[in-house]
Amino acid sequence: MKNKIKVFRAMHDLTQEALAQELKVTRQTILAIEKGKYDPSLELAFKIARFFGVSVEEVFIYD
């Protein structure tokens, strides 16, 4: 699944590590999601969207 996490991180001036700490996951998890190698759980997808103050559909692109 494609996503815009990297774009939202850049808009908020966050590193992968900082976002990972906020979401209580590892930096490797954020990296894998960004690269499309791992699809987050529904709970994590909502956490990410809520953190950035947007809808899940704005962060993740279902193809």
Backbone as CSV, one residue per row, in Angstrom:
resi,resn,N_x,N_y,N_z,CA_x,CA_y,CA_z,C_x,C_y,C_z
1,MET,0.841,-1.176,0.000,0.000,0.000,0.000,0.891,1.244,0.000
2,LYS,0.612,2.177,-0.887,1.389,3.410,-0.933,0.952,4.339,0.192
3,ASN,1.864,5.230,0.579,1.525,6.156,1.650,2.302,7.462,1.501
4,LYS,1.893,8.442,2.278,2.522,9.761,2.249,3.167,10.102,3.595
5,ILE,3.583,9.100,4.320,4.158,9.345,5.645,5.394,10.231,5.549
6,LYS,6.250,9.959,4.575,7.465,10.758,4.414,7.121,12.233,4.179
7,VAL,6.086,12.484,3.380,5.643,13.860,3.105,5.157,14.521,4.388
8,PHE,4.317,13.813,5.143,3.801,14.379,6.391,4.918,14.584,7.414
9,ARG,5.885,13.674,7.443,7.033,13.855,8.349,7.796,15.115,7.989
10,ALA,8.019,15.331,6.696,8.752,16.516,6.238,7.977,17.788,6.593
11,MET,6.663,17.761,6.423,5.841,18.926,6.748,5.919,19.284,8.235
12,HIS,6.107,18.267,9.074,6.188,18.478,10.517,7.630,18.457,11.032
13,ASP,8.581,18.407,10.110,10.001,18.420,10.452,10.348,17.321,11.465
14,LEU,9.918,16.106,11.154,10.157,14.962,12.035,11.072,13.946,11.372
15,THR,11.922,13.340,12.158,12.732,12.224,11.673,11.914,10.942,11.834
16,GLN,12.373,9.882,11.206,11.720,8.581,11.393,11.766,8.193,12.865
17,GLU,12.885,8.458,13.497,13.056,8.115,14.911,12.062,8.863,15.796
18,ALA,11.891,10.157,15.543,10.972,10.966,16.351,9.530,10.486,16.176
19,LEU,9.145,10.191,14.943,7.793,9.694,14.700,7.607,8.337,15.370
20,ALA,8.599,7.487,15.257,8.530,6.163,15.873,8.331,6.275,17.384
21,GLN,9.048,7.176,18.021,8.916,7.364,19.468,7.507,7.837,19.824
22,GLU,6.969,8.753,19.037,5.612,9.262,19.285,4.573,8.149,19.166
23,LEU,4.784,7.246,18.223,3.820,6.176,17.960,4.126,4.893,18.732
24,LYS,5.244,4.907,19.460,5.675,3.751,20.250,5.924,2.517,19.377
25,VAL,6.631,2.749,18.267,7.081,1.663,17.390,8.567,1.908,17.124
26,THR,9.197,1.011,16.389,10.614,1.196,16.079,10.788,2.038,14.817
27,ARG,11.972,2.597,14.666,12.294,3.362,13.462,12.212,2.448,12.246
28,GLN,12.610,1.189,12.423,12.566,0.225,11.328,11.134,0.000,10.841
29,THR,10.175,0.058,11.761,8.762,-0.086,11.383,8.338,1.073,10.500
30,ILE,8.707,2.290,10.887,8.363,3.480,10.094,9.022,3.374,8.725
31,LEU,10.284,2.996,8.694,11.009,2.848,7.426,10.322,1.827,6.515
32,ALA,9.965,0.685,7.063,9.322,-0.374,6.272,7.961,0.084,5.737
33,ILE,7.205,0.803,6.541,5.902,1.309,6.092,6.109,2.325,4.973
34,GLU,7.038,3.256,5.171,7.310,4.281,4.155,7.704,3.658,2.822
35,LYS,8.499,2.603,2.860,8.983,1.971,1.630,7.973,0.992,1.041
36,GLY,6.840,0.810,1.715,5.816,-0.090,1.208,6.128,-1.557,1.413
37,LYS,7.093,-1.854,2.274,7.465,-3.245,2.542,6.588,-3.866,3.636
38,TYR,5.866,-3.016,4.343,5.052,-3.473,5.467,3.794,-2.616,5.525
39,ASP,2.634,-3.262,5.613,1.377,-2.544,5.787,1.076,-2.519,7.278
40,PRO,0.832,-1.327,7.818,0.582,-1.235,9.258,-0.757,-1.859,9.634
41,SER,-0.885,-2.209,10.893,-2.174,-2.680,11.395,-3.164,-1.522,11.278
42,LEU,-4.419,-1.832,11.337,-5.448,-0.801,11.270,-5.271,0.189,12.421
43,GLU,-4.958,-0.334,13.591,-4.744,0.518,14.768,-3.588,1.487,14.529
44,LEU,-2.476,0.995,13.998,-1.321,1.851,13.754,-1.613,2.868,12.653
45,ALA,-2.342,2.447,11.624,-2.704,3.375,10.546,-3.515,4.543,11.105
46,PHE,-4.464,4.252,11.982,-5.261,5.312,12.592,-4.424,6.180,13.518
47,LYS,-3.484,5.574,14.244,-2.589,6.347,15.118,-1.768,7.351,14.308
48,ILE,-1.258,6.891,13.166,-0.447,7.744,12.301,-1.291,8.906,11.793
49,ALA,-2.479,8.600,11.281,-3.365,9.643,10.757,-3.756,10.625,11.855
50,ARG,-4.106,10.115,13.015,-4.509,10.973,14.134,-3.351,11.869,14.562
51,PHE,-2.139,11.315,14.581,-0.961,12.095,14.968,-0.793,13.307,14.056
52,PHE,-0.997,13.113,12.749,-0.838,14.203,11.792,-2.106,15.042,11.635
53,GLY,-3.199,14.621,12.274,-4.439,15.386,12.222,-5.152,15.306,10.878
54,VAL,-5.029,14.162,10.222,-5.665,13.961,8.917,-6.394,12.617,8.916
55,SER,-7.127,12.357,7.844,-7.826,11.069,7.731,-6.853,9.991,7.259
56,VAL,-7.220,8.750,7.506,-6.399,7.622,7.074,-6.219,7.660,5.558
57,GLU,-7.278,8.059,4.844,-7.229,8.100,3.384,-6.241,9.141,2.872
58,GLU,-5.947,10.160,3.670,-4.977,11.169,3.255,-3.544,10.662,3.385
59,VAL,-3.326,9.715,4.276,-1.983,9.173,4.505,-1.729,7.944,3.636
60,PHE,-2.727,7.071,3.549,-2.553,5.795,2.840,-3.387,5.767,1.573
61,ILE,-2.760,5.306,0.491,-3.417,5.205,-0.806,-3.629,3.733,-1.128
62,TYR,-4.865,3.327,-1.163,-5.179,1.925,-1.483,-5.138,1.753,-2.986
63,ASP,-4.367,0.781,-3.446,-4.298,0.562,-4.899,-4.651,-0.840,-5.305
